[in-house]
Amino acid sequence: MNVRDLEYFIAVAECGSFSKASVRLGRPQPALSRHIRDLETDLRVPLLYRNGRGVVVTQAGELLQQLGWAIIRQIHDAREKVRDFSSDQLGSAAIGMPASVSAILLAPLARSLRTAHAQAELRFLDGCNGDLLLALGGGSLDIALIYDAPGTTHQNLEALFSQPLYLIERHSPDSEMPEFGDDVEAAELETIQLVLPGRRHGLRQIVDAWASRNGLEPHVQFECDSYSAILQVVASGLAATLLPAASLQREILSGQFRARLITKPAVYRTISLATSQSKPVNSSLVGLIKQSVASLKDEFLWPQNAIADNPVSRNVSVRMALDEIRPVT
């Protein structure tokens, strides 16, 4: 017994004749008769009585008709669910990333996924490294973009790009708009009040490791795990923070914040793509994320282009730092 036998039998039973079922299925009557004869031989019981007006379903045939529909539905469901893992099918996806990455990536990525997989159910999650990795390990995320922070261990990890960190401060309405070439030496962070995430956060781990390597002790006055809470503290003027300027391009251009590149030495964060270790991940989804990140290279590296296009705001230390900014290959 196979699925085709069941489909042909159910069609004949519903139509009440081989001729009508033949038209419905687009198959010759002898082929239908052969499949149903094979089915009756396999089950060792008659399923249909033939008469001059068509066919009548036996009691055994009625039972098989009911069970057959359930079997066919299960097979179709299984086929669709398994196809979700093929390169050209996506049923659903859960994707996580830090808020500073989603500020740039989320909208373009969502548009690309909606275009490529119009019927897919998509869920996006903002979170810190620890939460994203827990969700990935627990199966509630398929893919996460995370900081490649010291101590991060994950088998399926691929570096995508690196960004320099800037000192993000409230911009005083009374002061002139700073040029993009402004910078701040790392040693000055010991005298500037900072608000950073707690130590379980990937960004904090990167900053702490960088400071330790260079004998620095940044003045961390406040800890906030929420990205929005950090920006509120900065907007209030209570403290500055360390983030890629690209994540706050709109706020910087509007004059709410100012960004100064950290130099001597510079500090970078690397964003990596981590995929689930407990279930297969759709290859089309991975490809679309990489493609979206690559297409946004200039956005992630802003204001590199703004500095390069404005010779007045350029100085030696900034040029040296920006020469090191490269996507990870």
VOPAGU-2260 file (C-alpha; in pm, 1 decimal, decimal comma):
REM VOPAGU-2260
SITE   aa  ch    i         X         Y         Z
SITE  MET   A    0       0,0       0,0       0,0
SITE  ASN   A    1     132,4     344,5     -92,1
SITE  VAL   A    2       6,4     701,8    -102,5
SITE  ARG   A    3     -87,3     683,9    -471,0
SITE  ASP   A    4    -297,3     369,6    -410,6
SITE  LEU   A    5    -483,5     551,9    -133,7
SITE  GLU   A    6    -536,4     867,6    -340,9
SITE  TYR   A    7    -674,9     671,0    -634,8
SITE  PHE   A    8    -900,6     459,8    -412,4
SITE  ILE   A    9   -1041,4     764,6    -230,1
SITE  ALA   A   10   -1107,6     940,4    -562,3
SITE  VAL   A   11   -1302,9     640,8    -699,4
SITE  ALA   A   12   -1495,4     604,5    -373,1
SITE  GLU   A   13   -1590,3     973,8    -366,8
SITE  CYS   A   14   -1683,2     987,2    -737,0
SITE  GLY   A   15   -1879,2     659,6    -727,5
SITE  SER   A   16   -1735,4     541,7   -1058,6
SITE  PHE   A   17   -1405,7     471,5   -1229,6
SITE  SER   A   18   -1494,3     690,5   -1527,1
SITE  LYS   A   19   -1560,4    1002,3   -1316,0
SITE  ALA   A   20   -1247,6     941,0   -1105,8
SITE  SER   A   21   -1047,4     900,8   -1428,4
SITE  VAL   A   22   -1157,1    1246,2   -1544,9
SITE  ARG   A   23   -1091,4    1399,4   -1202,3
SITE  LEU   A   24    -740,8    1254,9   -1171,5
SITE  GLY   A   25    -645,2    1272,1   -1538,7
SITE  ARG   A   26    -551,1     903,2   -1532,8
SITE  PRO   A   27    -680,8     619,3   -1756,4
SITE  GLN   A   28    -937,6     384,3   -1603,7
SITE  PRO   A   29    -719,0      71,0   -1641,9
SITE  ALA   A   30    -448,1     236,8   -1428,3
SITE  LEU   A   31    -701,5     313,3   -1152,8
SITE  SER   A   32    -836,9     -41,8   -1166,1
SITE  ARG   A   33    -484,8    -184,3   -1138,8
SITE  HIS   A   34    -394,5      29,0    -833,0
SITE  ILE   A   35    -715,0     -58,3    -648,7
SITE  ARG   A   36    -677,6    -428,6    -738,6
SITE  ASP   A   37    -325,1    -419,2    -595,1
SITE  LEU   A   38    -460,1    -248,4    -282,7
SITE  GLU   A   39    -730,3    -514,5    -234,2
SITE  THR   A   40    -474,9    -789,9    -287,6
SITE  ASP   A   41    -241,5    -636,6     -31,1
SITE  LEU   A   42    -518,5    -590,8     228,7
SITE  ARG   A   43    -689,4    -923,3     143,9
SITE  VAL   A   44   -1035,4    -769,6     152,4
SITE  PRO   A   45   -1267,9    -620,3    -113,9
SITE  LEU   A   46   -1295,9    -243,8     -97,3
SITE  LEU   A   47   -1546,1    -179,8    -378,5
SITE  TYR   A   48   -1842,6    -361,4    -530,3
SITE  ARG   A   49   -1875,4    -300,1    -902,0
SITE  ASN   A   50   -2223,9    -273,8   -1053,4
SITE  GLY   A   51   -2371,8    -140,5   -1373,8
SITE  ARG   A   52   -2410,5     210,5   -1236,5
SITE  GLY   A   53   -2062,7     244,0   -1085,8
SITE  VAL   A   54   -1913,4     126,3    -756,5
SITE  VAL   A   55   -2030,0      86,6    -397,8
SITE  VAL   A   56   -1783,1     113,6    -109,5
SITE  THR   A   57   -1770,4    -188,7     123,1
SITE  GLN   A   58   -1756,1    -156,5     501,1
SITE  ALA   A   59   -1381,4    -219,6     487,2
SITE  GLY   A   60   -1356,1      42,2     212,7
SITE  GLU   A   61   -1539,1     301,1     425,8
SITE  LEU   A   62   -1289,1     246,9     707,1
SITE  LEU   A   63    -993,8     273,7     469,1
SITE  GLN   A   64   -1140,9     590,0     318,4
SITE  GLN   A   65   -1148,8     754,8     663,1
SITE  LEU   A   66    -802,8     633,2     762,4
SITE  GLY   A   67    -660,9     710,3     418,8
SITE  TRP   A   68    -751,0    1079,4     439,8
SITE  ALA   A   69    -574,1    1106,9     778,1
SITE  ILE   A   70    -266,5     928,1     640,5
SITE  ILE   A   71    -249,4    1152,1     333,0
SITE  ARG   A   72    -282,7    1468,5     543,9
SITE  GLN   A   73      -1,9    1353,0     772,9
SITE  ILE   A   74     224,2    1280,5     476,4
SITE  HIS   A   75     150,6    1620,8     321,2
SITE  ASP   A   76     217,5    1792,1     655,2
SITE  ALA   A   77     543,3    1604,0     696,8
SITE  ARG   A   78     649,3    1696,6     343,3
SITE  GLU   A   79     584,7    2067,7     405,4
SITE  LYS   A   80     764,0    2071,0     739,8
SITE  VAL   A   81    1070,4    1893,4     602,8
SITE  ARG   A   82    1075,8    2121,4     299,6
SITE  ASP   A   83    1118,9    2415,0     538,6
SITE  PHE   A   84    1482,5    2305,9     567,5
SITE  SER   A   85    1549,4    2309,3     194,5
SITE  SER   A   86    1744,0    2595,6      41,7
SITE  ASP   A   87    1436,4    2746,9    -123,4
SITE  GLN   A   88    1169,6    2699,8     145,2
SITE  LEU   A   89    1131,4    2875,3     479,7
SITE  GLY   A   90     832,7    2811,8     704,0
SITE  SER   A   91     939,9    3009,8    1008,7
SITE  ALA   A   92    1249,9    3167,1    1158,4
SITE  ALA   A   93    1354,6    3327,5    1486,1
SITE  ILE   A   94    1651,7    3565,2    1464,5
SITE  GLY   A   95    1824,8    3746,5    1750,1
SITE  MET   A   96    2071,9    4034,2    1755,9
SITE  PRO   A   97    2195,0    4316,2    1981,8
SITE  ALA   A   98    1981,7    4631,3    1968,3
SITE  SER   A   99    2276,1    4829,7    1829,5
SITE  VAL   A  100    2287,1    4589,8    1533,1
SITE  SER   A  101    1911,0    4574,9    1477,9
SITE  ALA   A  102    1907,9    4956,1    1454,8
SITE  ILE   A  103    2085,1    4913,3    1119,4
SITE  LEU   A  104    2002,7    4562,8    1004,6
SITE  LEU   A  105    1647,9    4477,9    1112,5
SITE  ALA   A  106    1438,9    4673,3     859,8
SITE  PRO   A  107    1645,8    4582,2     548,7
SITE  LEU   A  108    1668,9    4217,5     658,3
SITE  ALA   A  109    1295,1    4193,4     725,4
SITE  ARG   A  110    1222,1    4334,8     378,3
SITE  SER   A  111    1459,1    4086,0     211,9
SITE  LEU   A  112    1308,6    3791,8     399,2
SITE  ARG   A  113     954,4    3901,1     321,8
SITE  THR   A  114    1038,5    3929,0     -48,0
SITE  ALA   A  115    1211,0    3588,7     -62,3
SITE  HIS   A  116     971,9    3402,9     171,1
SITE  ALA   A  117     637,3    3580,2     167,7
SITE  GLN   A  118     459,0    3309,3     369,9
SITE  ALA   A  119     726,6    3261,5     636,3
SITE  GLU   A  120     653,7    3342,1    1000,8
SITE  LEU   A  121     935,9    3567,9    1123,8
SITE  ARG   A  122    1028,9    3659,5    1481,2
SITE  PHE   A  123    1306,8    3897,8    1584,7
SITE  LEU   A  124    1460,3    3933,0    1930,4
SITE  ASP   A  125    1687,1    4203,1    2074,6
SITE  GLY   A  126    1914,0    4091,0    2354,5
SITE  CYS   A  127    2259,5    4076,6    2506,3
SITE  ASN   A  128    2511,7    3804,2    2423,8
SITE  GLY   A  129    2426,4    3582,5    2717,7
SITE  ASP   A  130    2051,9    3589,6    2652,8
SITE  LEU   A  131    2094,2    3531,5    2280,1
SITE  LEU   A  132    2324,5    3233,2    2332,0
SITE  LEU   A  133    2085,8    3082,8    2589,3
SITE  ALA   A  134    1793,1    3123,0    2349,8
SITE  LEU   A  135    1999,3    2969,8    2070,0
SITE  GLY   A  136    2097,3    2673,6    2285,9
SITE  GLY   A  137    1739,5    2628,9    2407,2
SITE  GLY   A  138    1602,6    2612,9    2054,3
SITE  SER   A  139    1391,3    2929,2    2065,6
SITE  LEU   A  140    1628,7    3101,4    1818,7
SITE  ASP   A  141    1749,4    2968,3    1485,0
SITE  ILE   A  142    2020,8    3228,8    1428,9
SITE  ALA   A  143    2180,6    3501,1    1640,5
SITE  LEU   A  144    2419,1    3782,8    1558,8
SITE  ILE   A  145    2641,7    3819,5    1862,9
SITE  TYR   A  146    2957,9    3995,8    1978,4
SITE  ASP   A  147    3260,8    3771,9    1941,5
SITE  ALA   A  148    3352,1    3856,8    2299,6
SITE  PRO   A  149    3631,2    3698,3    2507,9
SITE  GLY   A  150    3514,1    3365,3    2643,6
SITE  THR   A  151    3234,0    3323,3    2390,6
SITE  THR   A  152    3220,2    2954,0    2299,8
SITE  HIS   A  153    2990,7    2833,2    2025,3
SITE  GLN   A  154    3071,9    2573,3    1761,5
SITE  ASN   A  155    2873,6    2729,3    1477,2
SITE  LEU   A  156    3024,9    3078,3    1481,4
SITE  GLU   A  157    3129,1    3284,7    1178,5
SITE  ALA   A  158    3274,1    3636,6    1198,9
SITE  LEU   A  159    3101,0    3885,0     964,6
SITE  PHE   A  160    3243,8    4233,9    1026,4
SITE  SER   A  161    3421,5    4456,2    1276,9
SITE  GLN   A  162    3339,4    4810,2    1389,5
SITE  PRO   A  163    3540,7    5065,0    1589,7
SITE  LEU   A  164    3385,0    5193,8    1910,2
SITE  TYR   A  165    3323,8    5562,8    1969,1
SITE  LEU   A  166    3272,4    5766,8    2282,3
SITE  ILE   A  167    2904,8    5865,6    2262,9
SITE  GLU   A  168    2817,3    6179,4    2461,5
SITE  ARG   A  169    2526,5    6418,0    2486,8
SITE  HIS   A  170    2580,5    6711,1    2255,5
SITE  SER   A  171    2541,2    7041,8    2432,2
SITE  PRO   A  172    2303,3    7275,7    2245,9
SITE  ASP   A  173    2540,8    7564,9    2321,1
SITE  SER   A  174    2844,4    7404,5    2159,1
SITE  GLU   A  175    2927,8    7380,3    1792,7
SITE  MET   A  176    2855,9    7059,0    1608,2
SITE  PRO   A  177    3174,3    6850,8    1627,1
SITE  GLU   A  178    3347,1    6745,5    1309,8
SITE  PHE   A  179    3349,6    6373,9    1236,7
SITE  GLY   A  180    3727,5    6379,1    1268,5
SITE  ASP   A  181    3715,9    6447,9    1645,0
SITE  ASP   A  182    3871,9    6174,1    1852,0
SITE  VAL   A  183    3948,7    6089,8    2212,3
SITE  GLU   A  184    4254,9    5908,9    2342,1
SITE  ALA   A  185    4182,5    5592,2    2538,1
SITE  ALA   A  186    4353,0    5726,0    2852,4
SITE  GLU   A  187    4086,9    6000,7    2876,7
SITE  LEU   A  188    3819,8    5735,6    2947,0
SITE  GLU   A  189    3962,0    5709,9    3299,1
SITE  THR   A  190    3835,3    6063,5    3368,8
SITE  ILE   A  191    3498,7    6046,8    3186,1
SITE  GLN   A  192    3193,5    5902,5    3361,5
SITE  LEU   A  193    3065,8    5607,6    3160,0
SITE  VAL   A  194    2748,8    5400,1    3147,5
SITE  LEU   A  195    2804,6    5046,3    3015,9
SITE  PRO   A  196    2620,1    4714,0    3025,4
SITE  GLY   A  197    2685,6    4466,9    3305,4
SITE  ARG   A  198    2974,4    4223,4    3284,0
SITE  ARG   A  199    2768,2    3941,3    3131,8
SITE  HIS   A  200    2707,3    4158,2    2825,8
SITE  GLY   A  201    2933,7    4097,3    2523,6
SITE  LEU   A  202    3011,0    4465,4    2469,7
SITE  ARG   A  203    3125,5    4505,8    2830,8
SITE  GLN   A  204    3344,8    4197,3    2801,8
SITE  ILE   A  205    3510,3    4341,1    2491,5
SITE  VAL   A  206    3575,3    4676,0    2660,6
SITE  ASP   A  207    3704,7    4515,1    2981,3
SITE  ALA   A  208    3943,5    4285,2    2792,2
SITE  TRP   A  209    4071,7    4574,7    2578,9
SITE  ALA   A  210    4123,6    4794,4    2886,8
SITE  SER   A  211    4303,9    4516,2    3071,8
SITE  ARG   A  212    4539,5    4452,3    2779,2
SITE  ASN   A  213    4630,7    4820,3    2765,5
SITE  GLY   A  214    4654,5    4890,8    3140,1
SITE  LEU   A  215    4346,4    5116,7    3140,4
SITE  GLU   A  216    4074,9    5161,7    3401,4
SITE  PRO   A  217    3771,3    5327,5    3236,1
SITE  HIS   A  218    3550,5    5515,5    3482,4
SITE  VAL   A  219    3228,2    5308,8    3475,2
SITE  GLN   A  220    2982,7    5507,3    3688,3
SITE  PHE   A  221    2660,2    5327,0    3588,1
SITE  GLU   A  222    2565,0    4982,3    3461,6
SITE  CYS   A  223    2253,0    4931,1    3244,9
SITE  ASP   A  224    2176,5    4610,2    3055,7
SITE  SER   A  225    1907,4    4778,2    2847,7
SITE  TYR   A  226    2023,1    4953,6    2529,9
SITE  SER   A  227    1744,7    5212,3    2557,2
SITE  ALA   A  228    1828,8    5276,6    2924,3
SITE  ILE   A  229    2194,0    5340,0    2834,5
SITE  LEU   A  230    2088,9    5597,5    2575,0
SITE  GLN   A  231    1856,5    5765,0    2824,8
SITE  VAL   A  232    2145,6    5806,0    3068,3
SITE  VAL   A  233    2363,1    5950,6    2791,7
SITE  ALA   A  234    2083,5    6183,8    2677,4
SITE  SER   A  235    2048,3    6312,1    3034,0
SITE  GLY   A  236    2414,7    6412,3    3038,6
SITE  LEU   A  237    2493,0    6195,0    3341,3
SITE  ALA   A  238    2744,8    5978,6    3155,5
SITE  ALA   A  239    2882,9    5884,0    2816,2
SITE  THR   A  240    2895,1    5535,6    2664,8
SITE  LEU   A  241    3094,4    5332,3    2414,1
SITE  LEU   A  242    2916,8    5218,7    2097,3
SITE  PRO   A  243    2967,2    5215,9    1719,9
SITE  ALA   A  244    2863,8    5555,0    1585,8
SITE  ALA   A  245    2676,0    5381,1    1304,0
SITE  SER   A  246    2411,0    5258,0    1547,9
SITE  LEU   A  247    2325,3    5618,6    1637,9
SITE  GLN   A  248    2366,6    5787,4    1300,8
SITE  ARG   A  249    2029,2    5962,8    1312,8
SITE  GLU   A  250    2079,1    6092,2    1667,7
SITE  ILE   A  251    2430,8    6214,6    1588,0
SITE  LEU   A  252    2328,8    6390,8    1267,1
SITE  SER   A  253    2035,3    6555,4    1444,6
SITE  GLY   A  254    2269,7    6696,6    1711,2
SITE  GLN   A  255    2137,6    6490,4    2004,1
SITE  PHE   A  256    2466,0    6302,5    2053,4
SITE  ARG   A  257    2823,0    6351,8    1945,3
SITE  ALA   A  258    3065,0    6070,7    1865,7
SITE  ARG   A  259    3441,5    6074,6    1913,8
SITE  LEU   A  260    3652,6    5791,4    1778,7
SITE  ILE   A  261    3857,5    5618,0    2049,5
SITE  THR   A  262    4227,5    5609,0    1959,6
SITE  LYS   A  263    4567,5    5522,2    2109,8
SITE  PRO   A  264    4466,1    5242,8    2110,2
SITE  ALA   A  265    4141,5    5192,7    1917,6
SITE  VAL   A  266    3885,9    4936,0    2034,7
SITE  TYR   A  267    3677,5    4721,3    1801,1
SITE  ARG   A  268    3386,5    4485,4    1829,2
SITE  THR   A  269    3337,4    4191,7    1591,9
SITE  ILE   A  270    2987,4    4074,5    1506,2
SITE  SER   A  271    2956,1    3703,4    1432,7
SITE  LEU   A  272    2676,1    3484,9    1305,3
SITE  ALA   A  273    2586,7    3193,4    1532,9
SITE  THR   A  274    2350,4    2916,4    1422,8
SITE  SER   A  275    2163,5    2658,7    1626,7
SITE  GLN   A  276    2355,4    2346,8    1725,0
SITE  SER   A  277    2039,9    2150,0    1805,0
SITE  LYS   A  278    1849,0    2171,2    1474,1
SITE  PRO   A  279    1917,8    2227,5    1103,4
SITE  VAL   A  280    1911,8    2589,4     988,7
SITE  ASN   A  281    1771,3    2693,5     651,9
SITE  SER   A  282    2060,9    2771,4     417,2
SITE  SER   A  283    1860,6    3038,4     235,5
SITE  LEU   A  284    1807,5    3220,5     565,9
SITE  VAL   A  285    2180,5    3217,9     643,6
SITE  GLY   A  286    2258,6    3340,4     293,5
SITE  LEU   A  287    2008,6    3626,2     311,7
SITE  ILE   A  288    2148,3    3745,8     646,1
SITE  LYS   A  289    2504,3    3745,3     510,1
SITE  GLN   A  290    2389,6    3921,8     195,1
SITE  SER   A  291    2203,5    4188,3     395,2
SITE  VAL   A  292    2506,3    4249,4     618,9
SITE  ALA   A  293    2737,6    4276,4     316,9
SITE  SER   A  294    2503,6    4523,4     143,9
SITE  LEU   A  295    2505,1    4742,1     456,7
SITE  LYS   A  296    2885,0    4757,0     488,9
SITE  ASP   A  297    2893,9    5135,6     450,4
SITE  GLU   A  298    2615,3    5177,7     706,5
SITE  PHE   A  299    2793,6    4964,5     965,9
SITE  LEU   A  300    3121,1    5153,8     912,1
SITE  TRP   A  301    2972,0    5503,5     918,8
SITE  PRO   A  302    3111,9    5773,5     958,7
SITE  GLN   A  303    3418,7    5636,9     776,8
SITE  ASN   A  304    3287,3    5764,1     442,8
SITE  ALA   A  305    3182,5    6097,7     590,8
SITE  ILE   A  306    3535,8    6152,4     719,9
SITE  ALA   A  307    3693,0    6041,2     393,0
SITE  ASP   A  308    3473,0    6287,3     201,3
SITE  ASN   A  309    3549,5    6579,0     435,3
SITE  PRO   A  310    3921,6    6665,9     430,1
SITE  VAL   A  311    3871,7    6951,5     675,3
SITE  SER   A  312    3763,0    6714,0     949,8
SITE  ARG   A  313    4039,2    6463,8     888,0
SITE  ASN   A  314    4346,3    6434,2    1107,8
SITE  VAL   A  315    4635,3    6190,4    1124,9
SITE  SER   A  316    4516,5    5983,1    1420,1
SITE  VAL   A  317    4168,6    5937,9    1272,8
SITE  ARG   A  318    4310,1    5837,8     934,9
SITE  MET   A  319    4532,5    5580,8    1100,7
SITE  ALA   A  320    4242,6    5436,1    1297,8
SITE  LEU   A  321    4011,0    5423,9    1000,4
SITE  ASP   A  322    4273,9    5251,0     789,5
SITE  GLU   A  323    4229,5    4953,7    1023,5
SITE  ILE   A  324    3853,7    4926,9     971,5
SITE  ARG   A  325    3791,5    4625,8     753,1
SITE  PRO   A  326    3507,1    4378,1     716,2
SITE  VAL   A  327    3617,5    4039,1     846,5
SITE  THR   A  328    3706,5    3801,3     563,6
